[in-house]
Amino acid sequence: MANIKTAISMQPSLYEKVAETARKLKIPRSRVLVLAVEEFIQRQDNQLLLAQINEACQDAPTAEEKRRARRGRSSHRLVVEGEW
């Protein structure tokens, strides 16, 4: 896949940190920026997923779900104790 060139603006102090990191890792500055953007996007995706999971887990179980859970625990106990 072809790369797309873009121009960005940043404070000189941040540019120096990017340049220093690139020198230490012996990679181009653009690669440092790509890695940083990829990580940022992954963190955002993870935070969104976590929020969705937390929202789904906030739903209280229905009476039927509670009954099924009790029956499941009882059946599981019988199997574990060898009384099945």
Backbone as JSON, one array per atom type, in Angstrom:
{
  "sequence": "MANIKTAISMQPSLYEKVAETARKLKIPRSRVLVLAVEEFIQRQDNQLLLAQINEACQDAPTAEEKRRARRGRSSHRLVVEGEW",
  "N": [[0.84, -1.17, 0.0], [0.5, 2.2, -0.78], [2.1, 4.96, 0.76], [0.87, 7.95, 2.33], [1.8, 11.24, 2.2], [2.04, 13.78, 4.65], [1.78, 16.94, 6.28], [2.61, 18.21, 9.45], [2.18, 20.3, 12.31], [4.08, 21.18, 15.14], [5.19, 21.87, 18.48], [8.49, 23.16, 18.98], [9.91, 21.89, 21.09], [8.66, 19.41, 21.33], [9.18, 18.39, 18.81], [11.96, 18.08, 18.99], [12.08, 16.03, 20.9], [10.9, 13.96, 19.47], [12.74, 13.72, 17.38], [15.05, 13.0, 18.84], [14.21, 10.56, 19.93], [13.91, 9.11, 17.56], [16.58, 9.04, 16.7], [17.74, 7.51, 18.79], [16.39, 5.08, 18.47], [17.11, 4.51, 15.96], [15.53, 4.92, 13.67], [13.42, 6.43, 11.15], [12.12, 9.77, 11.69], [9.49, 10.03, 10.86], [8.56, 7.44, 11.19], [8.5, 7.2, 13.97], [6.45, 8.97, 14.54], [4.3, 7.7, 13.22], [4.15, 5.33, 14.73], [3.43, 6.41, 17.19], [0.91, 7.54, 16.61], [-0.49, 5.23, 15.87], [-0.48, 3.85, 18.33], [-1.92, 5.68, 19.91], [-4.44, 5.63, 18.65], [-5.11, 2.94, 19.08], [-5.33, 2.94, 21.87], [-7.54, 4.64, 22.17], [-9.51, 3.1, 20.9], [-9.51, 0.91, 22.66], [-10.4, 2.15, 25.02], [-12.98, 2.86, 24.26], [-14.09, 0.32, 23.81], [-13.91, -0.73, 26.41], [-15.65, 1.01, 27.74], [-18.04, 0.28, 26.5], [-18.23, -2.39, 27.33], [-18.39, -2.02, 30.12], [-20.82, -0.63, 30.23], [-22.58, -2.58, 29.28], [-22.34, -4.45, 31.3], [-23.57, -3.26, 33.42], [-26.24, -3.7, 33.37], [-28.8, -5.07, 35.25], [-29.37, -8.47, 36.14], [-32.17, -10.29, 34.83], [-35.12, -11.76, 36.34], [-35.44, -14.31, 35.27], [-32.86, -14.82, 34.29], [-31.49, -14.92, 36.71], [-32.67, -17.22, 37.85], [-31.79, -19.17, 36.01], [-29.03, -19.01, 36.45], [-28.86, -19.89, 39.11], [-29.79, -22.55, 38.8], [-27.8, -23.46, 37.1], [-25.52, -23.27, 38.74], [-26.23, -25.14, 40.7], [-26.33, -27.52, 39.19], [-23.68, -27.6, 38.32], [-22.35, -27.89, 40.76], [-23.18, -30.48, 41.47], [-21.96, -31.97, 39.43], [-19.25, -31.44, 39.9], [-18.96, -32.48, 42.44], [-19.33, -35.09, 41.9], [-21.83, -36.32, 41.87], [-23.59, -36.45, 39.84]],
  "CA": [[0.0, 0.0, 0.0], [1.28, 3.44, -0.88], [2.0, 5.89, 1.89], [0.41, 9.3, 2.05], [2.61, 12.23, 2.91], [1.27, 14.85, 5.28], [2.58, 17.9, 7.06], [2.03, 18.51, 10.76], [2.85, 21.35, 13.07], [4.26, 20.85, 16.55], [6.11, 22.75, 19.2], [9.89, 22.77, 18.81], [10.36, 20.96, 22.13], [8.15, 18.08, 20.98], [9.95, 17.96, 17.63], [13.26, 17.61, 19.46], [11.88, 14.73, 21.54], [10.67, 13.0, 18.38], [14.02, 13.54, 16.69], [15.93, 12.25, 19.74], [13.71, 9.18, 19.98], [14.25, 8.49, 16.27], [18.03, 8.75, 16.7], [17.99, 6.4, 19.7], [15.85, 3.84, 17.91], [17.67, 4.38, 14.61], [14.42, 4.85, 12.72], [13.06, 7.78, 10.69], [11.17, 10.53, 12.51], [8.12, 9.72, 10.43], [8.17, 6.16, 11.8], [8.17, 7.49, 15.36], [5.12, 9.59, 14.54], [3.33, 6.66, 12.86], [4.0, 4.46, 15.9], [2.7, 7.16, 18.21], [-0.49, 7.65, 16.18], [-1.08, 3.89, 15.98], [-0.72, 3.57, 19.75], [-2.99, 6.56, 20.36], [-5.7, 5.11, 18.12], [-5.39, 1.7, 19.78], [-5.8, 3.3, 23.22], [-8.89, 5.17, 22.03], [-10.36, 1.94, 20.62], [-9.61, 0.13, 23.9], [-11.25, 2.88, 25.96], [-14.35, 2.74, 23.77], [-14.52, -1.05, 24.08], [-14.09, -0.84, 27.85], [-16.89, 1.73, 28.08], [-19.15, -0.55, 26.04], [-18.3, -3.55, 28.23], [-18.9, -1.53, 31.4], [-22.24, -0.32, 30.06], [-23.31, -3.85, 29.17], [-22.3, -5.15, 32.59], [-24.37, -2.54, 34.41], [-27.6, -4.2, 33.35], [-29.09, -6.05, 36.29], [-29.96, -9.68, 35.55], [-33.61, -10.47, 34.97], [-35.49, -12.87, 37.23], [-35.17, -15.56, 34.55], [-31.4, -15.01, 34.28], [-31.11, -15.34, 38.06], [-33.07, -18.62, 38.0], [-30.87, -20.0, 35.21], [-27.73, -19.02, 37.13], [-28.97, -20.79, 40.27], [-29.84, -23.93, 38.3], [-26.46, -23.78, 36.59], [-24.62, -23.49, 39.88], [-26.61, -26.41, 41.33], [-25.88, -28.6, 38.3], [-22.23, -27.6, 38.34], [-21.95, -28.45, 42.05], [-23.38, -31.93, 41.39], [-20.94, -32.54, 38.55], [-17.95, -31.35, 40.59], [-18.95, -33.39, 43.6], [-19.46, -36.46, 41.42], [-23.16, -36.84, 42.17], [-24.41, -36.24, 38.65]],
  "C": [[0.9, 1.24, 0.0], [1.06, 4.3, 0.35], [1.5, 7.24, 1.42], [1.26, 10.25, 2.88], [1.69, 13.3, 3.47], [2.22, 15.75, 6.03], [1.85, 18.14, 8.37], [2.83, 19.62, 11.41], [2.94, 20.89, 14.51], [5.23, 21.83, 17.17], [7.54, 22.24, 19.02], [10.37, 21.75, 19.85], [9.88, 19.53, 21.85], [8.9, 17.53, 19.77], [11.31, 17.4, 18.06], [13.15, 16.25, 20.14], [11.65, 13.64, 20.49], [11.99, 12.69, 17.68], [14.98, 12.71, 17.54], [15.51, 10.78, 19.83], [14.06, 8.44, 18.69], [15.73, 8.14, 16.21], [18.34, 7.56, 17.59], [17.55, 5.07, 19.12], [16.38, 3.53, 16.51], [16.58, 4.11, 13.58], [14.09, 6.28, 12.27], [12.07, 8.46, 11.65], [9.74, 10.18, 12.14], [7.63, 8.4, 11.02], [7.79, 6.34, 13.27], [6.76, 8.07, 15.43], [4.04, 8.57, 14.19], [3.09, 5.74, 14.05], [3.18, 5.14, 16.98], [1.21, 7.27, 17.86], [-1.18, 6.3, 16.28], [-1.4, 3.56, 17.43], [-1.86, 4.41, 20.29], [-4.35, 6.03, 19.91], [-6.08, 3.81, 18.82], [-5.91, 1.97, 21.19], [-7.23, 3.82, 23.17], [-9.88, 4.03, 21.78], [-10.58, 1.12, 21.89], [-10.51, 0.82, 24.91], [-12.72, 2.8, 25.55], [-14.9, 1.35, 24.06], [-14.78, -1.24, 25.57], [-15.38, -0.14, 28.29], [-18.11, 0.91, 27.66], [-19.33, -1.77, 26.94], [-18.88, -3.13, 29.58], [-20.4, -1.22, 31.33], [-23.07, -1.6, 30.0], [-23.39, -4.57, 30.51], [-23.14, -4.45, 33.66], [-25.82, -3.01, 34.43], [-27.79, -5.25, 34.43], [-29.71, -7.29, 35.63], [-31.46, -9.73, 35.79], [-33.87, -11.63, 35.92], [-35.18, -14.21, 36.56], [-33.67, -15.85, 34.51], [-30.9, -15.47, 35.65], [-31.47, -16.81, 38.29], [-32.12, -19.54, 37.24], [-29.51, -20.11, 35.88], [-27.77, -19.95, 38.34], [-29.0, -22.24, 39.84], [-28.47, -24.36, 37.78], [-25.48, -24.07, 37.7], [-24.94, -24.81, 40.56], [-26.12, -27.58, 40.49], [-24.36, -28.72, 38.34], [-21.72, -28.24, 39.63], [-22.09, -29.98, 42.03], [-22.31, -32.6, 40.55], [-19.6, -32.55, 39.26], [-17.86, -32.33, 41.75], [-19.15, -34.84, 43.21], [-20.8, -37.09, 41.68], [-24.08, -36.74, 40.98], [-24.95, -37.5, 38.1]]
}
